[in-house]
Amino acid sequence: MDNQFPFSGLISPNRFLPVQESVLSQDNFSDLAIAGKGIKILNWNVAKNNNTSKWANDFFQIVESHQPDLICFQEIELNKNTQKVLALEAMGWRFAPNFIDFYYNTYCGILTASKVQPVTSRAILTSEFEPVTNTPKVSLIAEYPLKETGQMLLVVNTHAINFVNLYKFKSQLQKLEAVLGDRREPLIICGDFNTWSQGRFNLLKLMANRLNLNPVQFSIQDQAKLKTFLGSPPLDHIFYRGLTPKLQTAKVLDKLYSSDHKPMVVELTLVV
């Protein structure tokens, strides 16, 4: 049975409009290929707060301190103000929406930013909808050329479906795995997987094993900073294949309060 959202009666049934699978873009790219000697990644569910000055200040601090090469945002709102964020203006991006919020006149979805233009990008919406909002969740797959080998680096940014049963959660993972299962390139999968139960976490681990993915390991202290639900496994994860993390680069950033999710950073090196 689906989980029931307690305030469903307060939300207008016409506020959220699901969208078709689509990718919006800004092509402000400056490099032709990603250098595999060190790929700095930022993964962060920004909880729709990215149009606030508080968030902009947090993001600017992260970019200044960590200089990410790949940025994966979930729950980001896209409107004309989003493109005015200074740190984002220095990168191109692909954005996959999952709905339009008519109250705030914005798209909501996930965004992957980088200095390198992806060769391809594809949005994958869930077949199932979340209750109350009646909207799907979305994943974004982008392929980037690697400087050293000419191979492609696959980057998957995901926001997993919530408030639904295990079968519907598994259906989203199966849809992703069907696209990725025959690919052998280096692969990064990150996002907010909403693994608020052991059952969900186990399904995610099984998919990761089948795709030969390893989880980025954080120190016990950093692991404790990640968002959980009543003692559950963390909701946010980064997985990789064909790469290896540089020592002591996996961190969960704290003292940032513009989202209830903490940003995760790590630097991965291509295995050649």
Residue pairs with C-beta under 8 A, 6 or more apart in sequence:
1 165
2 131
2 163
2 164
2 165
3 131
3 163
3 164
4 131
4 163
5 131
5 132
5 163
7 132
8 131
8 132
11 132
11 133
12 103
13 134
14 102
15 101
15 102
15 103
15 133
16 99
16 100
16 101
16 102
16 133
16 134
16 135
17 99
17 100
17 102
18 98
18 99
18 125
18 129
18 134
18 135
18 136
19 97
19 98
19 99
19 100
19 107
20 125
21 96
21 122
21 123
21 124
21 125
21 138
22 96
22 97
22 123
23 94
23 95
23 96
23 121
23 122
23 123
23 140
24 78
24 94
24 95
24 96
24 97
24 107
25 92
25 93
25 94
25 95
25 121
26 83
26 92
26 93
27 92
27 117
28 89
28 90
28 91
28 92
29 91
29 92
29 114
29 115
29 116
29 117
30 90
30 91
30 115
31 115
31 116
32 116
32 117
32 145
33 116
33 144
33 145
33 146
33 147
34 69
34 70
34 114
34 116
34 144
34 145
34 146
34 147
34 153
35 69
35 147
35 148
36 146
36 147
36 148
36 149
36 153
36 186
36 243
36 269
36 270
36 272
37 148
37 269
37 270
38 69
38 246
38 267
38 268
38 269
39 69
39 70
39 153
39 188
39 243
39 267
39 268
39 269
39 270
40 66
40 67
40 68
40 69
40 70
40 249
40 265
40 266
40 267
41 68
41 69
41 70
41 71
41 72
41 188
41 190
41 238
41 264
41 265
41 266
41 267
41 268
42 62
42 66
42 68
42 70
42 71
42 72
42 263
42 264
42 265
43 72
43 190
43 191
43 236
43 238
43 263
43 264
43 265
44 71
44 72
44 73
44 74
44 259
44 261
44 262
44 263
44 264
45 73
45 74
45 75
45 159
45 191
45 192
45 227
45 235
45 236
45 259
45 261
46 55
46 73
46 74
46 75
46 76
46 258
46 259
46 261
47 75
47 259
47 260
47 261
48 75
48 76
48 77
48 108
49 55
49 258
49 259
50 56
50 59
50 73
50 76
50 77
50 82
50 85
51 77
51 79
51 81
51 82
51 106
52 258
54 257
54 258
55 258
55 259
56 85
56 86
57 258
58 256
58 257
58 258
58 259
59 85
59 87
59 88
60 86
60 87
61 256
62 68
62 253
62 256
62 263
62 265
63 87
66 265
68 265
69 114
69 115
69 116
70 112
70 113
70 114
70 155
70 188
71 91
71 93
71 111
71 112
71 113
71 114
72 110
72 111
72 112
72 155
72 157
72 190
72 191
73 110
73 111
73 112
73 113
73 157
74 110
74 157
74 158
74 159
74 191
74 192
75 108
75 110
75 159
75 192
76 82
76 95
76 108
76 109
76 110
76 111
77 101
77 104
77 106
77 107
77 108
78 95
78 97
78 106
78 107
78 108
78 109
78 111
79 104
79 105
79 106
79 107
82 88
83 89
88 113
90 115
91 113
91 114
91 115
92 113
92 114
92 115
92 117
93 111
93 112
93 113
93 114
94 111
94 112
94 118
94 121
94 140
94 142
95 107
95 109
95 110
95 111
95 140
96 109
96 110
96 111
96 121
96 123
96 138
96 139
96 140
96 157
97 107
97 108
97 109
97 123
97 138
98 108
98 109
98 110
98 125
98 135
98 136
98 137
98 138
98 159
99 107
99 108
99 109
99 133
99 135
99 136
100 106
100 107
100 108
101 107
101 108
109 138
109 159
110 138
110 139
110 140
110 157
110 158
110 159
110 191
111 140
111 157
112 118
112 121
112 140
112 142
112 155
112 157
114 144
116 144
116 145
118 142
118 143
118 144
118 155
119 143
119 144
119 145
119 152
120 141
120 142
120 143
121 140
121 141
121 142
121 143
122 140
122 141
122 142
122 179
123 138
123 139
123 140
124 138
124 139
124 140
124 141
124 175
124 176
124 179
125 136
125 137
125 138
126 136
126 137
126 138
126 161
126 168
126 171
126 172
126 175
127 136
127 171
127 175
128 136
128 161
128 164
128 168
128 171
128 172
129 135
129 136
130 136
130 137
130 161
130 162
130 163
130 164
131 163
131 164
132 163
136 161
137 159
137 160
137 161
137 162
137 172
138 159
139 156
139 157
139 158
139 159
139 172
139 176
139 191
140 156
140 157
140 158
141 154
141 155
141 156
141 179
141 180
142 154
142 155
142 157
143 152
143 153
143 154
143 155
143 185
144 152
144 153
144 155
145 151
145 152
145 153
146 152
146 153
146 186
146 270
148 270
148 272
149 270
149 272
151 185
151 186
152 185
152 186
153 185
153 186
153 187
153 188
153 270
154 180
154 183
154 185
154 186
154 187
154 188
155 187
155 188
156 176
156 180
156 187
156 188
156 189
156 190
156 191
157 190
157 191
158 176
158 189
158 190
158 191
158 192
158 193
159 191
159 192
159 194
160 169
160 172
160 173
160 191
160 192
160 193
160 194
160 195
160 200
161 168
161 169
161 172
161 194
162 194
162 196
166 199
166 200
166 203
169 194
169 200
169 203
170 203
173 203
173 204
173 207
176 189
176 207
177 207
177 210
177 211
180 187
180 211
181 210
181 211
185 242
186 240
186 241
186 242
186 243
186 270
186 271
187 211
187 213
187 239
187 240
187 241
187 242
188 238
188 239
188 240
188 241
188 243
188 268
189 208
189 211
189 213
189 237
189 238
189 239
189 240
190 236
190 237
190 238
190 239
190 264
191 236
191 237
192 235
192 236
192 261
193 200
193 204
193 235
193 236
193 237
194 200
194 235
195 201
195 204
195 232
195 233
195 234
195 235
195 237
196 228
196 229
196 230
196 232
196 233
196 235
197 232
198 232
198 233
201 232
201 233
204 237
208 214
208 215
208 239
211 239
211 241
212 241
213 239
213 240
213 241
214 239
214 240
214 241
215 237
215 238
215 239
216 237
216 238
216 239
216 240
216 245
216 250
216 264
216 266
217 245
217 250
218 226
218 250
218 251
218 252
218 264
219 250
222 250
222 251
222 252
223 234
223 252
225 252
225 253
225 254
225 262
226 234
226 235
226 236
226 252
226 261
226 262
226 264
227 234
227 235
227 236
227 260
227 261
227 262
228 234
228 235
229 235
235 261
236 261
236 262
236 264
238 264
238 266
240 268
242 270
242 271
243 268
243 269
243 270
243 271
244 268
244 269
244 271
245 266
245 267
245 268
245 269
246 266
246 267
246 268
246 269
249 265
249 266
249 267
250 264
250 265
250 266
251 264
251 265
251 266
252 262
252 263
252 264
253 262
253 263
253 264
253 265
254 262
256 262
256 263
